[in-house]
Amino acid sequence: MTTRSLDRQASYSLVPFEALTNRLDQMFHDFFGEPARGVATTPASTRTAPLDVWEDEAAYHLELEVPGVQMENIDIVLEGRELTVRGSGEEEREEKDLRYHRRERRATHFRRSLVLPDDVDSEQVQATLDDGILHVTLTKQESRKPRRIEIKPTAAQIETKPSPSG
């Protein structure tokens, strides 16, 4: 089997999945409110980093898988309510006596954008990178956090309350 036929077989088997993945990504972005940008202008080699999002009383939490990417190659930008995380990394491998037929894992480029809820405190966003997982914590505004409201007696209720020594 020649190099050309290997390449042709690989491209036929992967193209439908790439198209499906791109369509699902677009549907995700459309549904969750990413601003419309017209036709995608990102290169085909740009991938979508897998993402988990959850919240607790204090903050929203995001975790993105970014294996092999160093923190100096990750850019996190919060503009208005839109958070964009992008980055790149390259596999460092000594290539003695290797003859590749196809090489797709050499470089990693990713980009994710999310429109955030309006209760995020833009001054209290923190990020850490640990074992290929990017953790982003988006603290909720203090005034928007749930709080328990104490019920106080009215003046009339205080006056009519019997004294304990009575």
C-alpha positions as CSV (number, residue, x, y, z in Angstrom):
1,M,0.0,0.0,0.0
2,T,1.4,3.4,-1.0
3,T,1.7,6.5,1.2
4,R,-0.9,8.1,-1.1
5,S,-3.5,5.3,-0.5
6,L,-2.8,5.4,3.3
7,D,-3.5,9.1,3.3
8,R,-6.6,8.8,1.2
9,Q,-8.0,6.0,3.5
10,A,-7.4,8.1,6.6
11,S,-9.0,11.2,5.1
12,Y,-12.1,9.4,4.0
13,S,-12.6,7.8,7.4
14,L,-12.1,11.0,9.4
15,V,-13.8,13.7,7.3
16,P,-17.4,12.7,8.3
17,F,-16.5,12.8,12.0
18,E,-14.8,16.2,11.7
19,A,-17.8,17.7,9.9
20,L,-20.1,16.2,12.7
21,T,-17.9,17.6,15.4
22,N,-17.8,21.0,13.8
23,R,-21.6,21.1,13.4
24,L,-22.1,20.0,17.1
25,D,-19.7,22.7,18.2
26,Q,-21.6,25.3,16.2
27,M,-24.9,24.1,17.7
28,F,-23.5,24.4,21.2
29,H,-22.3,27.9,20.6
30,D,-25.6,29.0,19.0
31,F,-27.6,27.5,21.9
32,F,-25.5,29.0,24.7
33,G,-25.5,32.4,23.2
34,E,-22.0,32.9,21.7
35,P,-22.3,36.1,19.6
36,A,-22.8,35.3,15.9
37,R,-19.7,35.8,13.9
38,G,-20.7,34.7,10.5
39,V,-18.6,32.1,8.8
40,A,-16.0,30.6,11.0
41,T,-12.6,32.0,10.3
42,T,-10.5,29.7,12.6
43,P,-8.2,27.3,10.9
44,A,-9.2,23.7,10.5
45,S,-6.4,22.7,12.9
46,T,-8.1,24.6,15.8
47,R,-10.0,22.3,18.1
48,T,-12.5,22.9,20.8
49,A,-11.0,22.0,24.2
50,P,-13.4,19.7,26.2
51,L,-15.2,21.8,28.9
52,D,-17.0,21.2,32.1
53,V,-19.0,24.0,33.8
54,W,-20.7,24.0,37.2
55,E,-21.6,26.4,39.9
56,D,-21.9,26.6,43.6
57,E,-23.2,29.4,45.9
58,A,-19.9,31.4,45.5
59,A,-18.8,31.0,41.9
60,Y,-19.0,29.4,38.5
61,H,-16.3,26.9,37.7
62,L,-14.9,25.9,34.3
63,E,-12.4,23.1,33.6
64,L,-10.9,22.7,30.2
65,E,-8.7,19.8,29.0
66,V,-5.5,21.3,27.5
67,P,-2.9,18.5,27.6
68,G,0.6,19.5,26.6
69,V,-0.1,23.3,26.7
70,Q,2.0,25.4,28.9
71,M,0.4,28.3,30.9
72,E,2.4,30.9,29.0
73,N,0.7,29.7,25.8
74,I,-2.8,30.2,27.2
75,D,-4.7,33.4,26.8
76,I,-7.8,34.1,28.8
77,V,-9.8,37.3,28.0
78,L,-13.0,38.5,29.6
79,E,-14.6,41.2,27.5
80,G,-18.0,42.3,28.8
81,R,-19.8,39.0,29.5
82,E,-17.8,37.0,27.0
83,L,-15.0,34.8,28.2
84,T,-12.6,33.5,25.6
85,V,-9.9,31.0,26.3
86,R,-7.4,30.2,23.5
87,G,-4.0,28.6,23.4
88,S,-1.5,26.5,21.5
89,G,1.2,24.0,22.2
90,E,3.5,21.9,20.2
91,E,4.6,18.3,20.8
92,E,8.3,18.2,21.4
93,R,9.6,14.9,20.0
94,E,13.0,13.9,18.7
95,E,12.5,12.7,15.2
96,K,15.4,10.4,14.3
97,D,14.8,7.9,11.6
98,L,11.0,8.5,11.4
99,R,9.1,8.6,8.1
100,Y,5.6,9.9,8.8
101,H,2.8,9.0,6.4
102,R,0.5,11.4,8.1
103,R,1.1,13.7,11.1
104,E,-1.8,15.5,12.8
105,R,-0.8,15.5,16.4
106,R,2.2,17.8,16.2
107,A,0.5,21.1,17.2
108,T,-2.5,21.9,19.3
109,H,-4.5,25.0,18.9
110,F,-7.8,25.5,20.8
111,R,-10.4,28.3,21.4
112,R,-13.5,28.4,23.5
113,S,-15.8,31.3,24.0
114,L,-18.7,31.5,26.5
115,V,-21.2,34.2,27.3
116,L,-21.3,34.4,31.1
117,P,-24.2,35.1,33.4
118,D,-24.5,38.7,34.4
119,D,-23.7,38.0,38.1
120,V,-20.0,37.3,37.5
121,D,-17.6,39.7,39.3
122,S,-15.2,40.5,36.5
123,E,-12.5,41.6,39.0
124,Q,-12.6,38.2,40.8
125,V,-11.7,35.7,38.0
126,Q,-8.9,33.3,38.8
127,A,-7.2,30.6,36.7
128,T,-4.8,27.7,37.5
129,L,-3.3,25.0,35.3
130,D,-2.7,21.6,36.8
131,D,-1.8,18.4,34.9
132,G,-3.3,19.5,31.6
133,I,-6.5,20.8,33.2
134,L,-7.2,24.6,33.1
135,H,-9.4,25.6,36.1
136,V,-11.2,28.9,35.9
137,T,-13.1,30.3,38.8
138,L,-15.6,33.1,38.2
139,T,-16.7,34.5,41.5
140,K,-20.3,35.7,41.8
141,Q,-20.9,39.4,42.7
142,E,-21.4,39.7,46.4
143,S,-24.7,41.4,46.0
144,R,-25.9,38.6,43.8
145,K,-25.0,35.7,46.0
146,P,-27.9,34.0,47.9
147,R,-28.2,35.1,51.4
148,R,-30.5,34.3,54.3
149,I,-32.8,37.1,55.3
150,E,-33.5,37.4,59.0
151,I,-37.2,38.1,60.0
152,K,-37.3,40.8,62.6
153,P,-40.3,41.5,64.9
154,T,-42.2,44.7,64.4
155,A,-42.2,47.4,67.0
156,A,-45.8,46.4,68.0
157,Q,-44.7,42.8,68.5
158,I,-41.8,43.9,70.7
159,E,-44.1,46.0,72.9
160,T,-46.7,43.3,73.4
161,K,-44.2,40.6,74.2
162,P,-44.6,39.5,77.8
163,S,-41.6,40.0,80.1
164,P,-39.9,36.9,81.4
165,S,-40.2,38.1,85.1
166,G,-44.0,38.6,84.8
